[in-house]
Amino acid sequence: MSRAGMVTATALSLLAFAAFSAGPPNSLISPPAWAQNIGIRTVSGTVLNAASQAVPNATVFLQNDKTKTIRSFDSTADGHFHFSQVDMSTDFDLWAEKDGKKSATKTVSSWDARKDFISDLKLK
């Protein structure tokens, strides 16, 4: 094979590799964060009052940002809440309410790779 033929074959091989490699279209190198989180996680924590004491029987809400469906959980006697089977590929809003008081809304992001998302919610 001639030198020109070898150069052409090498170039074609590199193009074929680039065309079949994982990553965004028209890219020779995929970024390290190209894959999205796939799977399930748990979301848990404690509902607290302004004095940082546990609040029993507060309603905790977990809203899917895509579908707007809401799951709820009443906090336990020690203020804890727990959601299982939470889709990691979707963003969620998390907040608590009791007796007219509401916590700040926290985002459970699809970019967060933690399998156990733990966050306390303080009622104001």
C-alpha positions as CSV (number, residue, x, y, z in Angstrom):
1,M,0.0,0.0,0.0
2,S,1.3,3.4,-0.9
3,R,1.9,6.1,1.7
4,A,-1.1,8.1,0.4
5,G,-3.3,5.0,0.7
6,M,-2.1,4.5,4.3
7,V,-2.9,8.1,5.2
8,T,-6.3,7.8,3.7
9,A,-7.0,4.5,5.5
10,T,-5.9,6.0,8.8
11,A,-8.1,9.1,8.3
12,L,-11.1,6.9,7.5
13,S,-10.5,4.8,10.5
14,L,-10.5,7.9,12.8
15,L,-13.7,9.2,11.2
16,A,-15.4,5.9,11.7
17,F,-14.3,5.8,15.3
18,A,-15.6,9.3,15.9
19,A,-18.9,8.4,14.2
20,F,-19.5,5.4,16.5
21,S,-18.1,6.7,19.8
22,A,-20.5,7.7,22.6
23,G,-21.0,11.4,22.9
24,P,-22.8,14.3,21.4
25,P,-23.2,14.5,17.6
26,N,-20.2,15.8,15.7
27,S,-17.8,15.5,18.6
28,L,-14.6,13.5,18.8
29,I,-14.5,13.5,22.6
30,S,-17.5,13.1,24.9
31,P,-17.6,15.2,28.0
32,P,-17.2,13.3,31.3
33,A,-20.8,14.2,32.5
34,W,-22.5,13.1,29.2
35,A,-24.4,10.3,30.9
36,Q,-27.5,11.3,33.0
37,N,-28.4,9.7,36.3
38,I,-30.5,6.6,35.7
39,G,-32.1,4.8,38.6
40,I,-33.9,5.5,41.8
41,R,-33.1,7.3,45.1
42,T,-34.5,8.0,48.5
43,V,-35.4,11.5,49.7
44,S,-35.5,11.9,53.5
45,G,-34.9,14.3,56.3
46,T,-36.5,16.0,59.3
47,V,-39.1,18.8,59.5
48,L,-38.0,21.4,62.1
49,N,-39.6,24.5,63.6
50,A,-37.9,28.0,64.0
51,A,-36.2,26.7,67.2
52,S,-34.8,23.7,65.3
53,Q,-37.0,21.3,67.2
54,A,-38.6,18.3,65.3
55,V,-42.2,18.8,64.1
56,P,-44.5,15.8,64.1
57,N,-47.4,15.4,61.7
58,A,-46.2,18.0,59.2
59,T,-47.1,17.3,55.6
60,V,-44.1,17.0,53.3
61,F,-44.6,17.3,49.6
62,L,-42.5,16.0,46.7
63,Q,-43.5,17.4,43.3
64,N,-42.3,16.0,40.0
65,D,-41.3,19.0,37.9
66,K,-42.2,17.3,34.6
67,T,-45.6,15.9,35.4
68,K,-46.5,18.1,38.3
69,T,-47.7,15.1,40.3
70,I,-47.3,15.4,44.0
71,R,-46.5,12.7,46.6
72,S,-47.0,13.5,50.3
73,F,-45.8,12.1,53.6
74,D,-46.8,13.0,57.2
75,S,-43.7,13.4,59.3
76,T,-43.3,10.9,62.2
77,A,-43.4,11.7,65.9
78,D,-39.7,12.6,65.7
79,G,-40.2,14.8,62.6
80,H,-38.7,12.5,60.1
81,F,-40.0,11.9,56.5
82,H,-39.0,9.4,53.8
83,F,-39.8,9.0,50.1
84,S,-38.5,5.9,48.3
85,Q,-38.5,5.0,44.6
86,V,-37.7,8.6,43.5
87,D,-36.7,8.8,39.8
88,M,-33.1,10.2,39.5
89,S,-33.6,11.4,35.9
90,T,-36.3,13.9,37.0
91,D,-36.1,17.1,39.0
92,F,-38.4,17.4,42.1
93,D,-39.5,20.2,44.4
94,L,-39.5,19.4,48.2
95,W,-41.3,21.4,50.9
96,A,-43.2,20.9,54.2
97,E,-46.3,22.6,55.7
98,K,-48.1,22.6,59.0
99,D,-50.6,25.0,60.7
100,G,-50.2,27.7,58.0
101,K,-46.4,27.6,58.2
102,K,-44.3,26.5,55.2
103,S,-40.6,25.6,54.6
104,A,-38.5,27.0,51.8
105,T,-38.8,24.8,48.7
106,K,-35.7,22.7,47.9
107,T,-34.8,21.2,44.6
108,V,-33.9,17.5,44.2
109,S,-31.9,17.8,41.0
110,S,-31.5,15.1,38.3
111,W,-27.8,16.3,38.2
112,D,-27.3,15.3,41.9
113,A,-25.8,11.8,41.8
114,R,-26.6,10.9,45.5
115,K,-28.7,7.8,45.9
116,D,-29.8,9.1,49.3
117,F,-30.9,12.7,49.2
118,I,-31.1,14.0,52.9
119,S,-32.4,17.5,53.7
120,D,-34.0,19.1,56.7
121,L,-37.0,21.4,56.1
122,K,-37.4,24.3,58.5
123,L,-40.9,25.8,58.9
124,K,-41.2,29.6,58.9
